[in-house]
Every structure is written in structure tokens, then in C-alpha cells.
Amino acid sequence: MAYQILDKGSIPEYLNGLPSVVEVLGKGKALDIEEVGDGNLNFVYKIRRADAPERSVVLKQAVPYLRMAGEEWPLSRDRMTFEIRALLAYNDLVPQFVPKVYHSDEDMSVLVMQNLDNHAVARYRMIEGEVFPNMARDVGDFLAETLFRTSTLGMESVERRHLMQQFNLNDELCKLTEEFIFTFPYMEHESNYSNPATDEYARATIRKNTAYKLDILKFKELFLTKTDALLHADLHTGSLMANAEETFVIDMEFAYFGPFGFDVGKVIANFLMCYTSHFYHSDDDSYQNWLLTEAMTIWKRFEQRFLELWDNADGSALLLEGFLTDDQLKEYKANFMRAIFHDSVGFCACSLARRTLGIAGVADIRDIEDLGIRSQLEITNLKLSQLLLSVHEEIHTIDELESTIESFYAENNPGLVKQKVGT
């Protein structure tokens, strides 16, 4: 089918022509269609039968421009091609953590998939202080399963090269990451977000700090050159949908082969930014304590499950059985995981700064109307970014990281809890 932009008027006819969707949704034009996309890139519709609302699907379509910026910012629809391929791969690898695909069409840049109506976008519920008992464990498992099983440790070389070829040309979104995570926030650029006090701090510290910028450049080089595994590459609390029992990962249009630590560090950074925001959103530190525990649990569960998969792997492009002695292999694994950990801390630091200074912030803080309060929280995140980047190779364990973060927040409490209680 030739590409056309779907809307509420054309969606019923399109879906009626898809047997796999009709099986789920039923046939007919009596559909309730709601546009729910609040992301930066695509249009998303929830669709259900008017006479049987329990029968529902989600339709997602890419348009030839950046949704958040409008038609004046052209963007290839290829992003949906890579999301389709990633979601299909994840349906094979970790079906328990991603929506079921009912139909995909690369020519139309369309996905029709499971409606997660019983789950909420984690970011907004976390702003409100909701606890998700299983989310950190699930995220750690998702990361371990997807990263290990698409790496040279979990795949044979020929099979892996074939998979890599499916994602080799995700150039446009990789370029966005290169610029918006690793370049523009650390210099004066028209795309950057602006808040007067935050701008002043960034000019005086971030953008004049040569050592910090050189470390950022190091992680940009890792992003550009390492092909460890298939990454989600945009994993944050806004791309998690959860309830008390389950966690689903969505929005993988940035998928490409990159460094192990990128996804791990990125999602941990989002938990830390939520922690910072709760100096304002909460009246005590109980939810912050949960957030920090969960952030650390992501790594702990990732490491545990990754090593379990390694211990039980049948085939590997990297290591053949008998190549190393048991003691040599044990030491190799320890060094391997330590390197991923160091990279994860560094990528976490990059994400903290990018989400503070760049065009795409986090609602946890950007939605606070008072610019003065917002700036205090933003500067706290920038200070944490600088600290973590400066010590990312000196911290060797998750307990050391937790202690470092706890000490940082004890010394850099913006005092907004008392300010809010007193209003």
C-alpha cells in the first residue's frame, strides 16, 4: 500500500483490510478512536469497538517530520521501520516485556499492537509518587535479556551480522542522539532549552569545563563506534508502561547496535532525575528512598541476569568453551561487567545533563511552573552529572555508586520540601 497519513476518518477502512487486526478488534466502522500521542516523534491512536470496548488496539504511525517541532523540521519515516524491526525482535526475545504486534507495515510506517490500557506511563505516575513493586526488576531483566542475547556472547557471528544489518541504516535518529545528547547541550546552541538561572550556571560551569566536555566526547565516541548489542536507545521512564504486576517497554524507534552501558545508564538517570524532582513533589524523603533503591536494583538485576545467561549460553561468537580456564574466565567476566558498569555511570551522567539543558527535558522537572524552583532542581542534576562523570572510572560497585549518590544529595539538598510545606 502506498504511504498515506492516517487519521480518524481513514483508520477504520485501513484496519478492516487487515485480517490479523480484525481477529482482535472485529470488523466494522463503529470504532472509538482517540489520539493519545504525547511523544516527540509519532502519532499514536487508541482504537476500540464502540459496542465492545474490551476489544482494542493501538495504532502508531510515523509522519515525515518531527512531531514535536512540526512540518518545518523534516524527518524520515525510516524511524518506524527500525521500531517495527526492534519490536518484532523483542517479541521473540522478551515477549513478556513488550506489546504484542498484530500488524506491521514498513511501507505505511505503521504498527498495530496490543493496547496496554491496564498500564500507565511510568513517568507521570512516578511524579505523583506511585510505587511499582516489580518495575526495576523487570527493567533489569529486559536489559540483560536483550543486550546479552544480541551480543557476541549470546549469538553466533553469522546470525548476529544478519541482525545488525537490519539496523545499520538508522542514521537519522542516531544523528539526533549524537547531537542532542552528546553535543548541543554542552555549547551555546539554538535548540537548547533556556531558564535564566540554569543558563547562567551552565555557562559558568558546564560549558567552560574542559575536562567534563572531554569526558562527554569520550562517551560520544563510544556511542559512535561500539556495537556491543541491540539497544532500545531511548529507554527512560516515559517509555515504560507499568502496573503493580507488569512492566512493558515501548517506543524503540531509536534502536541500533551500540554500547552495553547506554540503555542501562540512561534509564538509571531518569530514576535519579525523578529523585531530584521529589525535593519539590514530595513532603518527605520516603519516595526518594524508594527511587534510589529501584535505580540501584536495575543494575543489580541486570548484572545478575546477564551473568546467569552467560553461564548457561550454548553458543558465542566471542568465547569458545575451553579457550580460558575457569579462573581466567571468572576474572574475564568480572572485568567485563566492571567495564559495562563504568560506561553505565558515564552515560547516566550524560543523560542527566542532556535532559536538563537540551531540547527534550523530563516532565518531572520541566512541568514545574515556578522557574526559580525548577532551576534549583536543574542545577542539582547538573552538579550530579559533573560528579558522576568525574568519578565514573573510580566507582567499581553498585554499593559505591549508591553511597556516592546518597552523599551528593545530602550535601546538595535544595531545601524545597520545607518550602513547599510552608506554602
Secondary structure by P-SEA (a helix, b strand, c coil): ccbbbbccccaaaaaaacaaaaaccccccccccccccccccbbbbbbbbcccccccbbbbbbcccccccccccccccaaaaaaaaaaaaaaacccccccccccccccccbbbbbbcccccaaaaaaaaccccccaaaaaaaaaaaaaaaaccccccaaaaaaaaaacccccaaaaaaacccccccccccccbbbbaaaaaaaaacccccaaaaaaaaaaaaaaacccccccccccccccccccccbbbbcccccccbbbcaaaaaaaaaaaaaaaaaaacccccaaaaaaaaaaaaaaaaaaaaaaaaaaaacccccccccccccaaaaaaaaaaaaaaaaaaaaaaaaaaaaaaaccccccccccccccaaaaaaaaaaaaaaaaaaaacccccccaaaaaaaaaaaaaaccccaaaaaaac
